[in-house]
Amino acid sequence: MKLLILGGTRFLGRFLVEAAKSKNHSVTLFNRGNNPDIFPEIEQLYGDRDGDLDSLKNREWDAVIDTSGFIPRTVAKSCRVLNHVKHYTYISSQSVYEDPSEPGLNENASLQYLPAKRIEEVTRGTAGPVYEHYGPLKTASEQAAESELPGKVLTIRAGLIVGPHDYTDRLPYWVARVDQGGEVLAPGNPDRQVQLIDARDLAEWIIRLIEGRVVGVFNAVGPDYRLTMGRLLETCKKASGSNASFSWAQEAFLMENKVEPWGEMPLWIPEEYPLPGQKKPWNGFLAVDNRKALQYGLKFRPIEATIADVLEWERNRKRNADRNAGMKKEKEMKLLELWNETVI
């Protein structure tokens, strides 16, 4: 097939390229040219999703994978220019769900919405930061793709995507921190469920679905068993061979000390406390139903393999580089001291 990937040079996109190439598909990338050296052997077109799409005009592809769209009008524009394609994959998010308080949300659960006027205000920059409305914008983008290309759209509602080159730094934070050893501040209940999916597993599965012309909506999360935060951190420890020990601080302590869930303390969403602006705890956000994806052949490599690869990648990164998630060491040490005094 001839595939066009919108995006394709940062994280999931690079593994989509590799998965497609491994199946001998022809790949073209369209992006703003921020990382032009990553795939010098394949065609790369440059432009802006919200403006210049000229390089996509008068071209033919069999299928498109949209890894980068979350503003509905830009998704609609791309679909109109590419309306000749037989298949369009839109990478969406678990953030579309209206009520992530209950575990087991499936693809038919209610979604977040914003009125069309409000969407326009948000995306034109007149109603606060765009990312504050990420969930409903993803919902509207899903709808824009289906409206422009009815019956051709595969919507992938991805969970936490992990693996080497993970610029979000959520799993890399834990892998690197455990590798450093010593006493590690860990969040809440070690038996709390977490979900994640290796970008390489996701990419390989998406290419198979495209080959089969599969359409519809899928929760793309893993693994295919109940993974806990405790098991995840113990796997990090085993992979690194460090002497790390885990101090599981209660959520009340973390909240009182203004520890930011998800960003400052990656993979932690409080079980007992709602996030700011929410009415109920998000106990379903990392516990959605992935049975439909499993029925369509989604497979997972062992979590041990993912963590080992992230560890190898992490050890080759610059130690003093700025990270997008995780707690500063000084704050962690201070909180550990306070927590140990509380326990005593």
N, C-alpha and C positions, 0 to 999 in steps of 0.2 A: 504494500500500500504506500501511497504518498501521504505523509502525515505532516500537519502543521501544528506546532506547539506555540501557544501564546505565552510567553515567559520563557522558562526552560533553562536558566543558567544558575539558579541559586541553590535549590535543595531538591524538592520533589521533581522539578523539571529536568534536572541533570540525569536522574535515574530513569525518568520516562524516555529520555533520549537513548540511554544505554540499553534499556529493555527493548525499545523499538529496533535499534541497530542489531541487537542480538538475534532478532527474527528477520533480518534482512529487509526491513522497511526503509523507505527513503524519508528523511526527516528535514524539515525546514523550521527554523526558529524565527519568531517575531518578537522583538523586545526593544528597549530603549538603548541597548548597547552598553550597559553598565559592566558587563563581564564578557567582553568579546573574544577572549583568548581561550575560553574553556573548551570549545569544540571547533577548532580551526578547520577541520576537514568537512564540515557540513555547512549548508547555506544558512546565512543569518540575514534577516531583513530587519531594518530599523524603522521605528515610528513611535507614535504616541497613541495609546488606546482612546484618548479623549479628543484626538485631533487628527493627526496625519496617518491615514490608513492606505495611502496611495500605493504602497509597495505590495499590498495584498490584492489589489484590483487586477482583473484580467489574468488571474492565475487559477490553476486547478489543483485541488487536493481531494483525496478520498475522505479524510477525516481530520477533525480539529480537536485539540485538547487545550482547554482554557484553564491555565493554572493561576492566572493573575487577576481575573475580573471580580470586583466586588461593588462597582458602581453600576447600577442597572442600565443607564443610558449608554455606557461604553460597551457593555455586553451586547446590548441590542444592536449597536452600530456594527460590531464585529460580525454578528450573526447575519445582518443584512448584506454586508459585503461578501460573506462566505456562504450565501444561501444555496450554492450549488453542491455543497458537500453532502455525503450520504449519512454522516454520523458526527455528532458534536458532543464531546465530553466536557462537562462543567464541574470543576472542583469546588465544592461548597464546604459546609462546615456544620459540626454539631451545634454551633451557636444559633442556628435558625430556630431551635425549638422554643416554644413559648414558656413551657413550665418544666425546667430541668430538675425539679425537686424530687421526682419519683424515679427510682431505677426501672429499667426495662423499656424505655421509650423506643418505639419502632418507627418505621418510615411514615406511618399514617398519623403520628402525633401532631397536635396543633402547632402552628408556626408563629413566629413573631412577624408583625406587619407594621408598616408606617403608611399613612396616607400619601398619595402621589405628590401633593403639594409639599408635604414635609420632607419627603425624599429629595425633592428638587432643592429645597432650602439647605438641607444637610450637605448634599453633594456639590452645591455651588459655594459652600463655605460660609453661609450666613446663619447657621444654626448650631454652632459649636463644633468640636472635633469630630471628624467623620468616624473614627474608630469607636466612639461611644455608641454608635448605631450599627456596629458591624453585623450583628445577627439579622435584623430586619433588612439591611441592605443585601445580605446574601440571599435571603428569601426572595426579595424583589428581583435579584439577578437570575436566580433559578427560573422565575416566572418569565422574565424577559427572554431568556434563551428558548424556553418551550414555546412561547408565543411566536417568536420569529421562525423557529424551526420545529414545528409540531411533529411529534412522532420520531424525531431524530436524536433526541437528547438523552444522554446518560449523565445523571446527576450523582456525584460522589460526595456524600456528607462525611467528610473525614474527621476523625478524632485527632488526638495528639500524634503528630507524625514525628518520628525519631530516626536516628541513624547518623552516620558520618556526614559532616557538612551541615549539621543542624544549627542554623544561625539563631534560632530562638533561645538556645542555651538552657532549656528547661531540664531535659535529661542530662546533657553534658555537665550541668552544674553538679548534679549528684555524683556522676561518675568521677569527676575531677576531685570533688570534695572528699569522697570516700577514699580515693587513691592517696590523698594527703595523709590519711590516718588520724589517730587521736580520737578524742571525744567529738561526736557529731551531733548537732541539734537536729532532731527529727520531729516531724509534725504529727501531733494527735495520736490516732489509733493505728498501730502497725497492721491491724487486720482490715483496714479500710481498702476497698477495691480501687484499683486504678486501671485505666485502659490506655494503650498506645499501639502504634503500628509502625513497623519499619518501612521507611520510604521505598526501599527496594522491593519489598513484598507488595506494597500498594501499586507501585509502578508496573511490575510484571503482571499483576492481576488486571489492571486497567487495559493494558495492551491486549490481553486475551479477550476481554469483553469487547473491545473495539473490533478485533478480528471476527468475533461472532455476531457483530451488529446488535449487541444487547443494549436496550434502552431502559429507562425507568430510574428510580431513586434507590440508593443503597447507603446504609450506615456502614462506613468503612473503618472499623475499629478492631482492636485485638487485645489480647490473644483469644484463643478459643477455649479458655478456661478462666477461672476467677483469679486474677493476679492481684496480690496485695502489695501495699507500700513496703511492708516489712520484707517480703520476699524479694522485691525489687532491690532494696538496699543491701540485703545479704548477698544477692547475686553480684552487685557492684563490688562488694568486699572480696568475694571469692575470686572475681576476675582480676582484681588489682593485687591480691595477696597482702593487703595492708593490715595494720593492727587496729583499724577503726572500731569504735564502740558507739552505740546509738543511745542517746538520751531522748526518750519520747516525751516531749513536753505537751501538757494538756492544752487543748484549744483555748480555754479561758485565759491561760497564761500568755499564749501567743497573741490573742486579741487585745488583752490589757496592755501589752508591750508594743502594740501597733505594728505587728509583723504583717506585711502585705501578702495575702494569699496569692498563689499562682505565679506572681512575678518575683517577689523577694524570697518566697518559700515555694519553689516550683513543685508542681503536681499536688499541691495541697489546696483543697477547697473545704472549708469547715463543714463538718457534719452537724454541728449543734448551733451554728450561728449563720444567719443570712448574710450574704455579701452586701456592701453598701448599695442602697436603692432597691434591694430585693425584700420580699416579704417572708420567704422561706429558704432554708438551706438548700443548696444545689446538690442533693444526694444522688441525683440521677445523671449528672454531667459526665462522670467517668464510669457509668454503668449502663450504657445504652444497649439495645438489642441488636446483635449483629448476625442473627440467624439467617436472614435473607442473603447476605453476602456470602456466608459459609455455604449455603445451598448452591450458589453460583460459582463456587470454586475458590474462594479466597483462602489462601494458605499462609502460614506464618513460620518463619525460621525460629529456632529456640531463642528465648529472651537472652540466654547466655551468649549466643553468637552476636546478637545486636550490641549488647553491652561491651563485649570484647572489642568489637570494631570501633565503637564510639571511644573507648579508652585509648586505643591505638591512635585514633585521629586526635583526641584531646591532648595526648602527650606530645604531639608534634606541633601544637599551637603555641603561640607566644604567651607566656605565663602572665605578662603584664597587660595583655590586650583587654580592652573594654568588653564586658559581657552584657548581654541583653536580659539576663535573669540571674537570680541568686543573691544570697546574702553576703554582705561584706564580712570578712573574717573578724574584724574588730567587734562588730555588733554581735556576731555569733558567740564569741568568747564572753562578752559581757552578759548575754542572755543565758549562756550555760552556767555562769557563776550564779546568777539570780535564781535560775531553776534549781540548781543543786541546793541552794540555801532553802528554797521552798520545800523541797523533798525532805530535807533533814528536819 
